[in-house]
Amino acid sequence: WRSYERSMTQKFLVSAGVYKQSDFGSKPVFDVQYQHKWQLSRLWGLHYGIGWAKHPYDGQDEEQVYGNLGFEGRF
């Protein structure tokens, strides 16, 4: 969506990799995020999102759900 200086964009991010820890071998890591970014005016913006991550630690898989929120201004 866009209306002159105001806009809203969506982002879907996926990342994957391999984590290696001494004495525990290597395992895959994953991260998935969904975000919205609002440009409120030429000077002000707001973004927020939610994500899910999976990574090993000491040989055990750990999962987390997280959120992010940000507000920005230009001077």
CHARMM-style PDB file with segment names, atoms N, HN, CA, C and O in Angstrom:
ATOM      1  N   TRP     1       0.833  -1.167   0.000  1.00  0.00      PROA
ATOM      2  CA  TRP     1       0.000   0.000   0.000  1.00  0.00      PROA
ATOM      3  C   TRP     1       0.883   1.237   0.000  1.00  0.00      PROA
ATOM      4  O   TRP     1       1.916   1.279   0.669  1.00  0.00      PROA
ATOM      5  N   ARG     2       0.463   2.245  -0.761  1.00  0.00      PROA
ATOM      6  HN  ARG     2      -0.376   2.211  -1.304  1.00  0.00      PROA
ATOM      7  CA  ARG     2       1.222   3.487  -0.821  1.00  0.00      PROA
ATOM      8  C   ARG     2       0.268   4.638  -1.113  1.00  0.00      PROA
ATOM      9  O   ARG     2      -0.621   4.531  -1.958  1.00  0.00      PROA
ATOM     10  N   SER     3       0.468   5.728  -0.408  1.00  0.00      PROA
ATOM     11  HN  SER     3       1.190   5.815   0.278  1.00  0.00      PROA
ATOM     12  CA  SER     3      -0.287   6.946  -0.641  1.00  0.00      PROA
ATOM     13  C   SER     3       0.649   8.125  -0.414  1.00  0.00      PROA
ATOM     14  O   SER     3       0.849   8.553   0.722  1.00  0.00      PROA
ATOM     15  N   TYR     4       1.218   8.645  -1.487  1.00  0.00      PROA
ATOM     16  HN  TYR     4       1.055   8.297  -2.410  1.00  0.00      PROA
ATOM     17  CA  TYR     4       2.183   9.737  -1.426  1.00  0.00      PROA
ATOM     18  C   TYR     4       3.363   9.335  -0.536  1.00  0.00      PROA
ATOM     19  O   TYR     4       4.077   8.387  -0.863  1.00  0.00      PROA
ATOM     20  N   GLU     5       3.580  10.037   0.583  1.00  0.00      PROA
ATOM     21  HN  GLU     5       3.000  10.806   0.849  1.00  0.00      PROA
ATOM     22  CA  GLU     5       4.740   9.727   1.438  1.00  0.00      PROA
ATOM     23  C   GLU     5       4.470   8.606   2.432  1.00  0.00      PROA
ATOM     24  O   GLU     5       5.394   8.145   3.101  1.00  0.00      PROA
ATOM     25  N   ARG     6       3.233   8.163   2.542  1.00  0.00      PROA
ATOM     26  HN  ARG     6       2.482   8.538   1.998  1.00  0.00      PROA
ATOM     27  CA  ARG     6       2.893   7.098   3.493  1.00  0.00      PROA
ATOM     28  C   ARG     6       2.838   5.765   2.751  1.00  0.00      PROA
ATOM     29  O   ARG     6       2.391   5.688   1.607  1.00  0.00      PROA
ATOM     30  N   SER     7       3.309   4.704   3.441  1.00  0.00      PROA
ATOM     31  HN  SER     7       3.672   4.766   4.371  1.00  0.00      PROA
ATOM     32  CA  SER     7       3.287   3.379   2.818  1.00  0.00      PROA
ATOM     33  C   SER     7       3.347   2.292   3.879  1.00  0.00      PROA
ATOM     34  O   SER     7       3.720   2.534   5.026  1.00  0.00      PROA
ATOM     35  N   MET     8       2.972   1.096   3.467  1.00  0.00      PROA
ATOM     36  HN  MET     8       2.669   0.899   2.535  1.00  0.00      PROA
ATOM     37  CA  MET     8       3.094  -0.094   4.310  1.00  0.00      PROA
ATOM     38  C   MET     8       3.655  -1.207   3.441  1.00  0.00      PROA
ATOM     39  O   MET     8       3.142  -1.473   2.354  1.00  0.00      PROA
ATOM     40  N   THR     9       4.709  -1.856   3.922  1.00  0.00      PROA
ATOM     41  HN  THR     9       5.126  -1.639   4.805  1.00  0.00      PROA
ATOM     42  CA  THR     9       5.280  -2.994   3.212  1.00  0.00      PROA
ATOM     43  C   THR     9       5.336  -4.188   4.164  1.00  0.00      PROA
ATOM     44  O   THR     9       5.387  -4.031   5.384  1.00  0.00      PROA
ATOM     45  N   GLN    10       5.325  -5.375   3.580  1.00  0.00      PROA
ATOM     46  HN  GLN    10       5.283  -5.503   2.589  1.00  0.00      PROA
ATOM     47  CA  GLN    10       5.416  -6.616   4.342  1.00  0.00      PROA
ATOM     48  C   GLN    10       6.697  -7.335   3.948  1.00  0.00      PROA
ATOM     49  O   GLN    10       7.159  -7.224   2.813  1.00  0.00      PROA
ATOM     50  N   LYS    11       7.260  -8.065   4.885  1.00  0.00      PROA
ATOM     51  HN  LYS    11       6.884  -8.155   5.807  1.00  0.00      PROA
ATOM     52  CA  LYS    11       8.465  -8.843   4.632  1.00  0.00      PROA
ATOM     53  C   LYS    11       8.295 -10.226   5.221  1.00  0.00      PROA
ATOM     54  O   LYS    11       7.802 -10.373   6.339  1.00  0.00      PROA
ATOM     55  N   PHE    12       8.696 -11.229   4.482  1.00  0.00      PROA
ATOM     56  HN  PHE    12       9.097 -11.109   3.574  1.00  0.00      PROA
ATOM     57  CA  PHE    12       8.748 -12.596   4.979  1.00  0.00      PROA
ATOM     58  C   PHE    12      10.179 -13.064   4.778  1.00  0.00      PROA
ATOM     59  O   PHE    12      10.654 -13.129   3.644  1.00  0.00      PROA
ATOM     60  N   LEU    13      10.872 -13.392   5.860  1.00  0.00      PROA
ATOM     61  HN  LEU    13      10.487 -13.339   6.781  1.00  0.00      PROA
ATOM     62  CA  LEU    13      12.286 -13.762   5.815  1.00  0.00      PROA
ATOM     63  C   LEU    13      12.476 -15.193   6.296  1.00  0.00      PROA
ATOM     64  O   LEU    13      11.875 -15.613   7.285  1.00  0.00      PROA
ATOM     65  N   VAL    14      13.309 -15.928   5.596  1.00  0.00      PROA
ATOM     66  HN  VAL    14      13.797 -15.587   4.793  1.00  0.00      PROA
ATOM     67  CA  VAL    14      13.662 -17.292   5.993  1.00  0.00      PROA
ATOM     68  C   VAL    14      15.174 -17.414   5.906  1.00  0.00      PROA
ATOM     69  O   VAL    14      15.773 -17.042   4.897  1.00  0.00      PROA
ATOM     70  N   SER    15      15.785 -17.927   6.949  1.00  0.00      PROA
ATOM     71  HN  SER    15      15.299 -18.229   7.769  1.00  0.00      PROA
ATOM     72  CA  SER    15      17.222 -18.175   6.905  1.00  0.00      PROA
ATOM     73  C   SER    15      17.521 -19.537   7.520  1.00  0.00      PROA
ATOM     74  O   SER    15      16.809 -20.017   8.403  1.00  0.00      PROA
ATOM     75  N   ALA    16      18.581 -20.135   7.030  1.00  0.00      PROA
ATOM     76  HN  ALA    16      19.159 -19.745   6.312  1.00  0.00      PROA
ATOM     77  CA  ALA    16      18.994 -21.457   7.516  1.00  0.00      PROA
ATOM     78  C   ALA    16      20.513 -21.523   7.508  1.00  0.00      PROA
ATOM     79  O   ALA    16      21.175 -20.821   6.743  1.00  0.00      PROA
ATOM     80  N   GLY    17      21.048 -22.364   8.355  1.00  0.00      PROA
ATOM     81  HN  GLY    17      20.511 -22.935   8.976  1.00  0.00      PROA
ATOM     82  CA  GLY    17      22.482 -22.529   8.425  1.00  0.00      PROA
ATOM     83  C   GLY    17      22.840 -23.758   9.244  1.00  0.00      PROA
ATOM     84  O   GLY    17      21.985 -24.582   9.567  1.00  0.00      PROA
ATOM     85  N   VAL    18      24.105 -23.861   9.567  1.00  0.00      PROA
ATOM     86  HN  VAL    18      24.800 -23.191   9.305  1.00  0.00      PROA
ATOM     87  CA  VAL    18      24.600 -25.001  10.356  1.00  0.00      PROA
ATOM     88  C   VAL    18      25.382 -24.447  11.544  1.00  0.00      PROA
ATOM     89  O   VAL    18      26.199 -23.538  11.395  1.00  0.00      PROA
ATOM     90  N   TYR    19      25.120 -25.008  12.725  1.00  0.00      PROA
ATOM     91  HN  TYR    19      24.456 -25.747  12.846  1.00  0.00      PROA
ATOM     92  CA  TYR    19      25.806 -24.613  13.948  1.00  0.00      PROA
ATOM     93  C   TYR    19      26.661 -25.779  14.413  1.00  0.00      PROA
ATOM     94  O   TYR    19      26.192 -26.916  14.474  1.00  0.00      PROA
ATOM     95  N   LYS    20      27.896 -25.502  14.735  1.00  0.00      PROA
ATOM     96  HN  LYS    20      28.278 -24.579  14.685  1.00  0.00      PROA
ATOM     97  CA  LYS    20      28.805 -26.555  15.201  1.00  0.00      PROA
ATOM     98  C   LYS    20      29.340 -26.159  16.568  1.00  0.00      PROA
ATOM     99  O   LYS    20      29.815 -25.041  16.769  1.00  0.00      PROA
ATOM    100  N   GLN    21      29.252 -27.104  17.507  1.00  0.00      PROA
ATOM    101  HN  GLN    21      28.866 -28.012  17.344  1.00  0.00      PROA
ATOM    102  CA  GLN    21      29.739 -26.875  18.858  1.00  0.00      PROA
ATOM    103  C   GLN    21      30.668 -28.034  19.231  1.00  0.00      PROA
ATOM    104  O   GLN    21      30.365 -29.193  18.948  1.00  0.00      PROA
ATOM    105  N   SER    22      31.782 -27.720  19.858  1.00  0.00      PROA
ATOM    106  HN  SER    22      32.029 -26.778  20.088  1.00  0.00      PROA
ATOM    107  CA  SER    22      32.748 -28.757  20.264  1.00  0.00      PROA
ATOM    108  C   SER    22      32.078 -29.834  21.097  1.00  0.00      PROA
ATOM    109  O   SER    22      31.275 -29.530  21.979  1.00  0.00      PROA
ATOM    110  N   ASP    23      32.398 -31.076  20.825  1.00  0.00      PROA
ATOM    111  HN  ASP    23      33.050 -31.323  20.109  1.00  0.00      PROA
ATOM    112  CA  ASP    23      31.893 -32.257  21.534  1.00  0.00      PROA
ATOM    113  C   ASP    23      30.412 -32.547  21.287  1.00  0.00      PROA
ATOM    114  O   ASP    23      29.879 -33.495  21.864  1.00  0.00      PROA
ATOM    115  N   PHE    24      29.733 -31.764  20.450  1.00  0.00      PROA
ATOM    116  HN  PHE    24      30.166 -30.994  19.981  1.00  0.00      PROA
ATOM    117  CA  PHE    24      28.315 -32.007  20.185  1.00  0.00      PROA
ATOM    118  C   PHE    24      28.002 -32.118  18.691  1.00  0.00      PROA
ATOM    119  O   PHE    24      26.845 -32.324  18.325  1.00  0.00      PROA
ATOM    120  N   GLY    25      28.990 -31.989  17.838  1.00  0.00      PROA
ATOM    121  HN  GLY    25      29.930 -31.821  18.136  1.00  0.00      PROA
ATOM    122  CA  GLY    25      28.758 -32.103  16.406  1.00  0.00      PROA
ATOM    123  C   GLY    25      28.075 -30.870  15.832  1.00  0.00      PROA
ATOM    124  O   GLY    25      28.105 -29.788  16.419  1.00  0.00      PROA
ATOM    125  N   SER    26      27.461 -31.062  14.675  1.00  0.00      PROA
ATOM    126  HN  SER    26      27.437 -31.941  14.198  1.00  0.00      PROA
ATOM    127  CA  SER    26      26.787 -29.935  14.018  1.00  0.00      PROA
ATOM    128  C   SER    26      25.323 -30.270  13.758  1.00  0.00      PROA
ATOM    129  O   SER    26      24.959 -31.426  13.542  1.00  0.00      PROA
ATOM    130  N   LYS    27      24.495 -29.232  13.784  1.00  0.00      PROA
ATOM    131  HN  LYS    27      24.790 -28.292  13.960  1.00  0.00      PROA
ATOM    132  CA  LYS    27      23.061 -29.362  13.530  1.00  0.00      PROA
ATOM    133  C   LYS    27      22.586 -28.132  12.781  1.00  0.00      PROA
ATOM    134  O   LYS    27      23.239 -27.090  12.827  1.00  0.00      PROA
ATOM    135  N   PRO    28      21.450 -28.239  12.088  1.00  0.00      PROA
ATOM    136  CA  PRO    28      20.938 -27.073  11.361  1.00  0.00      PROA
ATOM    137  C   PRO    28      20.294 -26.048  12.299  1.00  0.00      PROA
ATOM    138  O   PRO    28      19.808 -26.384  13.378  1.00  0.00      PROA
ATOM    139  N   VAL    29      20.307 -24.792  11.854  1.00  0.00      PROA
ATOM    140  HN  VAL    29      20.703 -24.519  10.977  1.00  0.00      PROA
ATOM    141  CA  VAL    29      19.611 -23.701  12.535  1.00  0.00      PROA
ATOM    142  C   VAL    29      18.637 -23.078  11.535  1.00  0.00      PROA
ATOM    143  O   VAL    29      18.919 -23.022  10.339  1.00  0.00      PROA
ATOM    144  N   PHE    30      17.480 -22.607  12.038  1.00  0.00      PROA
ATOM    145  HN  PHE    30      17.251 -22.652  13.011  1.00  0.00      PROA
ATOM    146  CA  PHE    30      16.458 -22.001  11.196  1.00  0.00      PROA
ATOM    147  C   PHE    30      15.930 -20.739  11.854  1.00  0.00      PROA
ATOM    148  O   PHE    30      15.907 -20.629  13.080  1.00  0.00      PROA
ATOM    149  N   ASP    31      15.508 -19.793  11.037  1.00  0.00      PROA
ATOM    150  HN  ASP    31      15.527 -19.883  10.041  1.00  0.00      PROA
ATOM    151  CA  ASP    31      14.856 -18.582  11.533  1.00  0.00      PROA
ATOM    152  C   ASP    31      13.839 -18.141  10.482  1.00  0.00      PROA
ATOM    153  O   ASP    31      14.159 -18.042   9.298  1.00  0.00      PROA
ATOM    154  N   VAL    32      12.610 -17.877  10.929  1.00  0.00      PROA
ATOM    155  HN  VAL    32      12.350 -17.958  11.891  1.00  0.00      PROA
ATOM    156  CA  VAL    32      11.530 -17.425  10.056  1.00  0.00      PROA
ATOM    157  C   VAL    32      10.924 -16.180  10.691  1.00  0.00      PROA
ATOM    158  O   VAL    32      10.635 -16.173  11.888  1.00  0.00      PROA
ATOM    159  N   GLN    33      10.727 -15.121   9.896  1.00  0.00      PROA
ATOM    160  HN  GLN    33      10.961 -15.126   8.924  1.00  0.00      PROA
ATOM    161  CA  GLN    33      10.163 -13.872  10.409  1.00  0.00      PROA
ATOM    162  C   GLN    33       9.109 -13.325   9.455  1.00  0.00      PROA
ATOM    163  O   GLN    33       9.180 -13.521   8.242  1.00  0.00      PROA
ATOM    164  N   TYR    34       8.136 -12.639  10.031  1.00  0.00      PROA
ATOM    165  HN  TYR    34       8.078 -12.479  11.016  1.00  0.00      PROA
ATOM    166  CA  TYR    34       7.140 -11.901   9.256  1.00  0.00      PROA
ATOM    167  C   TYR    34       7.080 -10.501   9.839  1.00  0.00      PROA
ATOM    168  O   TYR    34       6.919 -10.341  11.049  1.00  0.00      PROA
ATOM    169  N   GLN    35       7.210  -9.471   8.984  1.00  0.00      PROA
ATOM    170  HN  GLN    35       7.342  -9.601   8.002  1.00  0.00      PROA
ATOM    171  CA  GLN    35       7.289  -8.092   9.467  1.00  0.00      PROA
ATOM    172  C   GLN    35       6.394  -7.155   8.657  1.00  0.00      PROA
ATOM    173  O   GLN    35       6.118  -7.395   7.482  1.00  0.00      PROA
ATOM    174  N   HSD    36       5.950  -6.084   9.312  1.00  0.00      PROA
ATOM    175  HN  HSD    36       6.174  -5.888  10.267  1.00  0.00      PROA
ATOM    176  CA  HSD    36       5.273  -4.959   8.668  1.00  0.00      PROA
ATOM    177  C   HSD    36       6.128  -3.723   8.893  1.00  0.00      PROA
ATOM    178  O   HSD    36       6.681  -3.528   9.975  1.00  0.00      PROA
ATOM    179  N   LYS    37       6.231  -2.898   7.874  1.00  0.00      PROA
ATOM    180  HN  LYS    37       5.781  -3.056   6.995  1.00  0.00      PROA
ATOM    181  CA  LYS    37       6.927  -1.620   8.021  1.00  0.00      PROA
ATOM    182  C   LYS    37       6.012  -0.519   7.508  1.00  0.00      PROA
ATOM    183  O   LYS    37       5.607  -0.520   6.345  1.00  0.00      PROA
ATOM    184  N   TRP    38       5.691   0.422   8.394  1.00  0.00      PROA
ATOM    185  HN  TRP    38       6.020   0.422   9.339  1.00  0.00      PROA
ATOM    186  CA  TRP    38       4.838   1.554   8.065  1.00  0.00      PROA
ATOM    187  C   TRP    38       5.697   2.801   7.949  1.00  0.00      PROA
ATOM    188  O   TRP    38       6.437   3.134   8.875  1.00  0.00      PROA
ATOM    189  N   GLN    39       5.606   3.486   6.830  1.00  0.00      PROA
ATOM    190  HN  GLN    39       5.004   3.215   6.079  1.00  0.00      PROA
ATOM    191  CA  GLN    39       6.229   4.797   6.688  1.00  0.00      PROA
ATOM    192  C   GLN    39       5.108   5.799   6.922  1.00  0.00      PROA
ATOM    193  O   GLN    39       4.268   6.010   6.047  1.00  0.00      PROA
ATOM    194  N   LEU    40       5.091   6.420   8.104  1.00  0.00      PROA
ATOM    195  HN  LEU    40       5.774   6.249   8.815  1.00  0.00      PROA
ATOM    196  CA  LEU    40       3.994   7.288   8.517  1.00  0.00      PROA
ATOM    197  C   LEU    40       4.049   8.663   7.856  1.00  0.00      PROA
ATOM    198  O   LEU    40       3.017   9.287   7.610  1.00  0.00      PROA
ATOM    199  N   SER    41       5.241   9.115   7.579  1.00  0.00      PROA
ATOM    200  HN  SER    41       6.079   8.608   7.779  1.00  0.00      PROA
ATOM    201  CA  SER    41       5.469  10.387   6.887  1.00  0.00      PROA
ATOM    202  C   SER    41       6.885  10.326   6.332  1.00  0.00      PROA
ATOM    203  O   SER    41       7.551   9.294   6.418  1.00  0.00      PROA
ATOM    204  N   ARG    42       7.337  11.432   5.764  1.00  0.00      PROA
ATOM    205  HN  ARG    42       6.796  12.270   5.694  1.00  0.00      PROA
ATOM    206  CA  ARG    42       8.707  11.443   5.251  1.00  0.00      PROA
ATOM    207  C   ARG    42       9.724  11.270   6.383  1.00  0.00      PROA
ATOM    208  O   ARG    42      10.838  10.802   6.146  1.00  0.00      PROA
ATOM    209  N   LEU    43       9.346  11.646   7.615  1.00  0.00      PROA
ATOM    210  HN  LEU    43       8.441  12.026   7.808  1.00  0.00      PROA
ATOM    211  CA  LEU    43      10.279  11.629   8.737  1.00  0.00      PROA
ATOM    212  C   LEU    43      10.088  10.471   9.720  1.00  0.00      PROA
ATOM    213  O   LEU    43      11.038  10.105  10.412  1.00  0.00      PROA
ATOM    214  N   TRP    44       8.896   9.888   9.803  1.00  0.00      PROA
ATOM    215  HN  TRP    44       8.124  10.186   9.241  1.00  0.00      PROA
ATOM    216  CA  TRP    44       8.602   8.915  10.853  1.00  0.00      PROA
ATOM    217  C   TRP    44       8.213   7.558  10.292  1.00  0.00      PROA
ATOM    218  O   TRP    44       7.505   7.459   9.291  1.00  0.00      PROA
ATOM    219  N   GLY    45       8.698   6.501  10.967  1.00  0.00      PROA
ATOM    220  HN  GLY    45       9.273   6.581  11.781  1.00  0.00      PROA
ATOM    221  CA  GLY    45       8.378   5.140  10.559  1.00  0.00      PROA
ATOM    222  C   GLY    45       8.188   4.222  11.765  1.00  0.00      PROA
ATOM    223  O   GLY    45       8.674   4.499  12.861  1.00  0.00      PROA
ATOM    224  N   LEU    46       7.479   3.138  11.536  1.00  0.00      PROA
ATOM    225  HN  LEU    46       7.084   2.914  10.646  1.00  0.00      PROA
ATOM    226  CA  LEU    46       7.197   2.149  12.570  1.00  0.00      PROA
ATOM    227  C   LEU    46       7.307   0.770  11.944  1.00  0.00      PROA
ATOM    228  O   LEU    46       6.821   0.549  10.835  1.00  0.00      PROA
ATOM    229  N   HSD    47       7.946  -0.165  12.653  1.00  0.00      PROA
ATOM    230  HN  HSD    47       8.340   0.015  13.554  1.00  0.00      PROA
ATOM    231  CA  HSD    47       7.988  -1.540  12.163  1.00  0.00      PROA
ATOM    232  C   HSD    47       7.796  -2.513  13.322  1.00  0.00      PROA
ATOM    233  O   HSD    47       8.164  -2.225  14.461  1.00  0.00      PROA
ATOM    234  N   TYR    48       7.217  -3.662  13.014  1.00  0.00      PROA
ATOM    235  HN  TYR    48       6.918  -3.897  12.089  1.00  0.00      PROA
ATOM    236  CA  TYR    48       6.985  -4.696  14.016  1.00  0.00      PROA
ATOM    237  C   TYR    48       6.902  -6.041  13.303  1.00  0.00      PROA
ATOM    238  O   TYR    48       6.641  -6.114  12.102  1.00  0.00      PROA
ATOM    239  N   GLY    49       7.127  -7.087  14.064  1.00  0.00      PROA
ATOM    240  HN  GLY    49       7.339  -7.027  15.039  1.00  0.00      PROA
ATOM    241  CA  GLY    49       7.076  -8.416  13.464  1.00  0.00      PROA
ATOM    242  C   GLY    49       7.116  -9.510  14.510  1.00  0.00      PROA
ATOM    243  O   GLY    49       7.232  -9.261  15.710  1.00  0.00      PROA
ATOM    244  N   ILE    50       7.016 -10.721  14.012  1.00  0.00      PROA
ATOM    245  HN  ILE    50       6.921 -10.923  13.038  1.00  0.00      PROA
ATOM    246  CA  ILE    50       7.066 -11.907  14.861  1.00  0.00      PROA
ATOM    247  C   ILE    50       7.962 -12.925  14.162  1.00  0.00      PROA
ATOM    248  O   ILE    50       8.052 -12.951  12.935  1.00  0.00      PROA
ATOM    249  N   GLY    51       8.620 -13.757  14.955  1.00  0.00      PROA
ATOM    250  HN  GLY    51       8.547 -13.736  15.952  1.00  0.00      PROA
ATOM    251  CA  GLY    51       9.526 -14.733  14.371  1.00  0.00      PROA
ATOM    252  C   GLY    51       9.589 -16.018  15.178  1.00  0.00      PROA
ATOM    253  O   GLY    51       9.154 -16.081  16.328  1.00  0.00      PROA
ATOM    254  N   TRP    52      10.141 -17.032  14.545  1.00  0.00      PROA
ATOM    255  HN  TRP    52      10.494 -16.981  13.611  1.00  0.00      PROA
ATOM    256  CA  TRP    52      10.359 -18.335  15.175  1.00  0.00      PROA
ATOM    257  C   TRP    52      11.764 -18.780  14.806  1.00  0.00      PROA
ATOM    258  O   TRP    52      12.172 -18.674  13.650  1.00  0.00      PROA
ATOM    259  N   ALA    53      12.500 -19.278  15.787  1.00  0.00      PROA
ATOM    260  HN  ALA    53      12.169 -19.365  16.726  1.00  0.00      PROA
ATOM    261  CA  ALA    53      13.867 -19.730  15.559  1.00  0.00      PROA
ATOM    262  C   ALA    53      14.082 -21.082  16.228  1.00  0.00      PROA
ATOM    263  O   ALA    53      13.486 -21.389  17.260  1.00  0.00      PROA
ATOM    264  N   LYS    54      14.946 -21.877  15.616  1.00  0.00      PROA
ATOM    265  HN  LYS    54      15.431 -21.628  14.777  1.00  0.00      PROA
ATOM    266  CA  LYS    54      15.322 -23.181  16.173  1.00  0.00      PROA
ATOM    267  C   LYS    54      16.827 -23.320  16.023  1.00  0.00      PROA
ATOM    268  O   LYS    54      17.375 -23.141  14.936  1.00  0.00      PROA
ATOM    269  N   HSD    55      17.489 -23.642  17.129  1.00  0.00      PROA
ATOM    270  HN  HSD    55      17.045 -23.787  18.013  1.00  0.00      PROA
ATOM    271  CA  HSD    55      18.939 -23.813  17.103  1.00  0.00      PROA
ATOM    272  C   HSD    55      19.363 -24.798  18.187  1.00  0.00      PROA
ATOM    273  O   HSD    55      18.694 -24.915  19.214  1.00  0.00      PROA
ATOM    274  N   PRO    56      20.463 -25.504  17.966  1.00  0.00      PROA
ATOM    275  CA  PRO    56      20.937 -26.441  18.988  1.00  0.00      PROA
ATOM    276  C   PRO    56      21.833 -25.745  20.013  1.00  0.00      PROA
ATOM    277  O   PRO    56      22.502 -24.757  19.708  1.00  0.00      PROA
ATOM    278  N   TYR    57      21.829 -26.281  21.227  1.00  0.00      PROA
ATOM    279  HN  TYR    57      21.285 -27.083  21.474  1.00  0.00      PROA
ATOM    280  CA  TYR    57      22.750 -25.839  22.262  1.00  0.00      PROA
ATOM    281  C   TYR    57      23.047 -27.041  23.141  1.00  0.00      PROA
ATOM    282  O   TYR    57      22.130 -27.675  23.663  1.00  0.00      PROA
ATOM    283  N   ASP    58      24.305 -27.353  23.305  1.00  0.00      PROA
ATOM    284  HN  ASP    58      25.050 -26.838  22.882  1.00  0.00      PROA
ATOM    285  CA  ASP    58      24.732 -28.537  24.047  1.00  0.00      PROA
ATOM    286  C   ASP    58      24.027 -29.796  23.555  1.00  0.00      PROA
ATOM    287  O   ASP    58      23.642 -30.656  24.348  1.00  0.00      PROA
ATOM    288  N   GLY    59      23.863 -29.894  22.238  1.00  0.00      PROA
ATOM    289  HN  GLY    59      24.176 -29.196  21.594  1.00  0.00      PROA
ATOM    290  CA  GLY    59      23.284 -31.094  21.637  1.00  0.00      PROA
ATOM    291  C   GLY    59      21.769 -31.150  21.645  1.00  0.00      PROA
ATOM    292  O   GLY    59      21.194 -32.046  21.028  1.00  0.00      PROA
ATOM    293  N   GLN    60      21.102 -30.225  22.320  1.00  0.00      PROA
ATOM    294  HN  GLN    60      21.570 -29.497  22.821  1.00  0.00      PROA
ATOM    295  CA  GLN    60      19.639 -30.217  22.386  1.00  0.00      PROA
ATOM    296  C   GLN    60      19.084 -29.077  21.521  1.00  0.00      PROA
ATOM    297  O   GLN    60      19.627 -27.972  21.515  1.00  0.00      PROA
ATOM    298  N   ASP    61      18.000 -29.359  20.793  1.00  0.00      PROA
ATOM    299  HN  ASP    61      17.559 -30.257  20.798  1.00  0.00      PROA
ATOM    300  CA  ASP    61      17.360 -28.316  19.994  1.00  0.00      PROA
ATOM    301  C   ASP    61      16.554 -27.384  20.897  1.00  0.00      PROA
ATOM    302  O   ASP    61      15.804 -27.835  21.763  1.00  0.00      PROA
ATOM    303  N   GLU    62      16.718 -26.084  20.682  1.00  0.00      PROA
ATOM    304  HN  GLU    62      17.326 -25.718  19.978  1.00  0.00      PROA
ATOM    305  CA  GLU    62      15.955 -25.075  21.411  1.00  0.00      PROA
ATOM    306  C   GLU    62      15.141 -24.274  20.415  1.00  0.00      PROA
ATOM    307  O   GLU    62      15.630 -23.941  19.335  1.00  0.00      PROA
ATOM    308  N   GLU    63      13.908 -23.965  20.768  1.00  0.00      PROA
ATOM    309  HN  GLU    63      13.512 -24.236  21.645  1.00  0.00      PROA
ATOM    310  CA  GLU    63      13.036 -23.168  19.917  1.00  0.00      PROA
ATOM    311  C   GLU    63      12.630 -21.905  20.659  1.00  0.00      PROA
ATOM    312  O   GLU    63      12.535 -21.898  21.887  1.00  0.00      PROA
ATOM    313  N   GLN    64      12.390 -20.839  19.908  1.00  0.00      PROA
ATOM    314  HN  GLN    64      12.466 -20.845  18.911  1.00  0.00      PROA
ATOM    315  CA  GLN    64      11.901 -19.614  20.525  1.00  0.00      PROA
ATOM    316  C   GLN    64      10.978 -18.892  19.561  1.00  0.00      PROA
ATOM    317  O   GLN    64      11.187 -18.905  18.348  1.00  0.00      PROA
ATOM    318  N   VAL    65       9.975 -18.275  20.109  1.00  0.00      PROA
ATOM    319  HN  VAL    65       9.806 -18.264  21.094  1.00  0.00      PROA
ATOM    320  CA  VAL    65       9.090 -17.372  19.374  1.00  0.00      PROA
ATOM    321  C   VAL    65       9.381 -15.986  19.924  1.00  0.00      PROA
ATOM    322  O   VAL    65       9.442 -15.802  21.139  1.00  0.00      PROA
ATOM    323  N   TYR    66       9.558 -15.020  19.052  1.00  0.00      PROA
ATOM    324  HN  TYR    66       9.507 -15.170  18.065  1.00  0.00      PROA
ATOM    325  CA  TYR    66       9.929 -13.684  19.500  1.00  0.00      PROA
ATOM    326  C   TYR    66       9.215 -12.628  18.677  1.00  0.00      PROA
ATOM    327  O   TYR    66       8.704 -12.903  17.591  1.00  0.00      PROA
ATOM    328  N   GLY    67       9.190 -11.431  19.206  1.00  0.00      PROA
ATOM    329  HN  GLY    67       9.606 -11.208  20.087  1.00  0.00      PROA
ATOM    330  CA  GLY    67       8.615 -10.292  18.508  1.00  0.00      PROA
ATOM    331  C   GLY    67       9.604  -9.152  18.486  1.00  0.00      PROA
ATOM    332  O   GLY    67      10.524  -9.098  19.303  1.00  0.00      PROA
ATOM    333  N   ASN    68       9.415  -8.243  17.550  1.00  0.00      PROA
ATOM    334  HN  ASN    68       8.668  -8.288  16.887  1.00  0.00      PROA
ATOM    335  CA  ASN    68      10.241  -7.048  17.520  1.00  0.00      PROA
ATOM    336  C   ASN    68       9.360  -5.841  17.210  1.00  0.00      PROA
ATOM    337  O   ASN    68       8.334  -5.951  16.538  1.00  0.00      PROA
ATOM    338  N   LEU    69       9.785  -4.698  17.712  1.00  0.00      PROA
ATOM    339  HN  LEU    69      10.619  -4.608  18.257  1.00  0.00      PROA
ATOM    340  CA  LEU    69       9.045  -3.457  17.548  1.00  0.00      PROA
ATOM    341  C   LEU    69      10.049  -2.327  17.469  1.00  0.00      PROA
ATOM    342  O   LEU    69      10.988  -2.268  18.263  1.00  0.00      PROA
ATOM    343  N   GLY    70       9.859  -1.427  16.514  1.00  0.00      PROA
ATOM    344  HN  GLY    70       9.096  -1.475  15.869  1.00  0.00      PROA
ATOM    345  CA  GLY    70      10.765  -0.296  16.370  1.00  0.00      PROA
ATOM    346  C   GLY    70      10.058   0.940  15.865  1.00  0.00      PROA
ATOM    347  O   GLY    70       9.075   0.857  15.129  1.00  0.00      PROA
ATOM    348  N   PHE    71      10.568   2.081  16.268  1.00  0.00      PROA
ATOM    349  HN  PHE    71      11.367   2.148  16.867  1.00  0.00      PROA
ATOM    350  CA  PHE    71      10.047   3.371  15.849  1.00  0.00      PROA
ATOM    351  C   PHE    71      11.249   4.201  15.420  1.00  0.00      PROA
ATOM    352  O   PHE    71      12.258   4.238  16.125  1.00  0.00      PROA
ATOM    353  N   GLU    72      11.155   4.864  14.279  1.00  0.00      PROA
ATOM    354  HN  GLU    72      10.336   4.834  13.706  1.00  0.00      PROA
ATOM    355  CA  GLU    72      12.308   5.625  13.812  1.00  0.00      PROA
ATOM    356  C   GLU    72      11.887   7.015  13.355  1.00  0.00      PROA
ATOM    357  O   GLU    72      10.773   7.228  12.877  1.00  0.00      PROA
ATOM    358  N   GLY    73      12.803   7.937  13.514  1.00  0.00      PROA
ATOM    359  HN  GLY    73      13.708   7.764  13.902  1.00  0.00      PROA
ATOM    360  CA  GLY    73      12.593   9.310  13.067  1.00  0.00      PROA
ATOM    361  C   GLY    73      13.863   9.849  12.437  1.00  0.00      PROA
ATOM    362  O   GLY    73      14.971   9.499  12.842  1.00  0.00      PROA
ATOM    363  N   ARG    74      13.695  10.681  11.469  1.00  0.00      PROA
ATOM    364  HN  ARG    74      12.795  10.966  11.139  1.00  0.00      PROA
ATOM    365  CA  ARG    74      14.853  11.298  10.794  1.00  0.00      PROA
ATOM    366  C   ARG    74      14.862  12.780  11.103  1.00  0.00      PROA
ATOM    367  O   ARG    74      13.821  13.437  11.097  1.00  0.00      PROA
ATOM    368  N   PHE    75      16.058  13.302  11.374  1.00  0.00      PROA
ATOM    369  HN  PHE    75      16.903  12.768  11.379  1.00  0.00      PROA
ATOM    370  CA  PHE    75      16.183  14.715  11.706  1.00  0.00      PROA
ATOM    371  C   PHE    75      17.114  15.386  10.735  1.00  0.00      PROA
ATOM    372  OT1 PHE    75      17.357  16.589  10.842  1.00  0.00      PROA
TER     373      PHE     75
END
